[in-house]
Amino acid sequence: MIPASQASTLVLIKELALRLNNLMQDEFLSSRPHSEPDHDVFGKTPLSGNFLTISSGWPGLLLLFSELDRSFPEEGWDQSSHFCVLRIEEALERFELTDLSMLQGITGISFALEQGSKNLTKSGKKKTNKN
């Protein structure tokens, strides 16, 4: 039996995660770019913004939804995790990322993707060749 304080905390976490899920999908659909941004010589756009950071971007949301999916697999949080993985993949294809750090770089993105793949037990159809 879960104590009442833990149960209410859990309800709050799920409610906030559901709001985040709805918000991220609504915002993503309404803010799709209508034209491609300027590219550098290599065809990549220099990264601006925080949407690939653990602290305020797709990787952080992926960690949240992955943990909820691991704890409550019957509730469908894997759909939210998958949405985040697709956004990360899309961003990595479009933007140049040179930061290696955990919170704002490739290490954090890799960690979030590993957690989102259920510790590499899920395999995607699309493979990317990122160094």
C-alpha positions as CSV (number, residue, x, y, z in Angstrom):
1,M,0.0,0.0,0.0
2,I,1.3,3.4,-1.0
3,P,1.2,6.1,1.8
4,A,-1.3,8.9,1.0
5,S,1.5,11.5,0.7
6,Q,3.3,9.4,-1.9
7,A,0.1,8.7,-3.8
8,S,-0.8,12.4,-4.0
9,T,2.8,13.2,-5.2
10,L,2.5,10.5,-7.8
11,V,-0.8,11.9,-9.0
12,L,0.7,15.4,-9.2
13,I,3.7,14.1,-11.2
14,K,1.5,12.3,-13.7
15,E,-0.8,15.3,-14.1
16,L,2.1,17.6,-14.8
17,A,3.6,15.1,-17.2
18,L,0.3,14.8,-19.0
19,R,0.1,18.6,-19.3
20,L,3.7,18.8,-20.6
21,N,2.9,16.0,-23.1
22,N,-0.2,17.9,-24.4
23,L,1.7,21.2,-24.4
24,M,4.8,19.9,-26.3
25,Q,2.7,18.3,-29.0
26,D,0.4,21.3,-29.4
27,E,3.4,23.7,-29.5
28,F,5.3,21.4,-31.9
29,L,2.5,21.3,-34.3
30,S,1.8,25.0,-34.2
31,S,5.5,26.0,-34.5
32,R,6.7,23.9,-37.4
33,P,9.0,26.0,-39.5
34,H,7.5,26.9,-42.9
35,S,10.9,27.5,-44.5
36,E,14.3,26.1,-43.9
37,P,16.8,28.2,-41.9
38,D,20.1,29.4,-43.3
39,H,22.7,26.7,-43.5
40,D,26.4,26.8,-43.0
41,V,28.9,25.4,-45.5
42,F,28.3,21.8,-44.3
43,G,24.5,22.0,-44.7
44,K,23.9,22.1,-41.0
45,T,22.4,25.0,-39.0
46,P,24.4,26.1,-36.0
47,L,22.5,25.2,-32.9
48,S,20.7,28.0,-31.1
49,G,18.3,27.5,-28.3
50,N,18.0,24.9,-25.6
51,F,15.8,22.3,-27.1
52,L,18.6,19.7,-27.1
53,T,19.5,20.1,-23.4
54,I,18.6,17.9,-20.5
55,S,17.7,20.9,-18.4
56,S,15.1,22.4,-20.8
57,G,14.7,20.4,-24.0
58,W,13.6,17.2,-25.6
59,P,16.2,15.0,-23.8
60,G,14.9,16.1,-20.4
61,L,11.4,15.4,-21.4
62,L,12.5,12.0,-22.8
63,L,14.0,11.1,-19.4
64,L,10.7,12.1,-17.6
65,F,8.5,10.1,-20.0
66,S,10.8,7.1,-20.1
67,E,10.8,6.9,-16.3
68,L,7.0,7.1,-16.3
69,D,6.8,4.4,-19.0
70,R,9.2,2.2,-16.9
71,S,7.0,2.7,-13.8
72,F,3.6,2.6,-15.5
73,P,3.9,0.7,-18.8
74,E,0.2,0.2,-19.2
75,E,-0.4,4.0,-19.3
76,G,1.1,4.7,-22.7
77,W,4.0,7.0,-21.7
78,D,6.1,5.2,-24.4
79,Q,4.2,7.2,-27.0
80,S,5.4,10.4,-25.4
81,S,8.9,9.0,-25.2
82,H,8.8,8.1,-28.9
83,F,7.7,11.6,-29.8
84,C,10.7,13.0,-28.0
85,V,13.1,10.6,-29.7
86,L,11.7,11.7,-33.1
87,R,12.2,15.4,-32.2
88,I,15.8,14.7,-31.0
89,E,16.6,12.8,-34.2
90,E,15.1,15.6,-36.3
91,A,17.1,18.2,-34.5
92,L,20.4,16.2,-34.8
93,E,19.9,16.0,-38.5
94,R,19.3,19.7,-38.9
95,F,21.7,21.3,-36.3
96,E,25.4,21.2,-35.7
97,L,26.1,20.1,-32.1
98,T,29.7,20.4,-30.8
99,D,29.2,20.5,-27.0
100,L,30.2,17.2,-25.3
101,S,28.8,18.0,-21.9
102,M,26.1,16.1,-20.0
103,L,23.6,18.9,-19.5
104,Q,23.9,20.7,-22.8
105,G,25.6,18.3,-25.2
106,I,26.1,15.0,-26.9
107,T,26.7,13.1,-23.7
108,G,23.3,14.1,-22.2
109,I,21.5,13.4,-25.5
110,S,23.1,10.0,-25.7
111,F,22.1,9.2,-22.1
112,A,18.5,10.3,-22.6
113,L,18.3,8.2,-25.8
114,E,19.7,5.2,-24.1
115,Q,17.1,5.5,-21.3
116,G,14.4,6.2,-23.9
117,S,15.3,3.0,-25.7
118,K,14.6,1.0,-22.4
119,N,18.4,0.5,-21.9
120,L,18.9,-0.4,-25.6
121,T,16.3,-3.1,-25.7
122,K,14.2,-1.2,-28.2
123,S,15.7,-0.8,-31.7
124,G,14.6,1.8,-34.2
125,K,14.2,1.2,-37.9
126,K,16.3,4.3,-38.7
127,K,20.0,4.2,-37.8
128,T,22.0,7.3,-37.7
129,N,25.8,7.6,-38.0
130,K,26.7,10.3,-35.4
131,N,30.2,10.6,-34.0
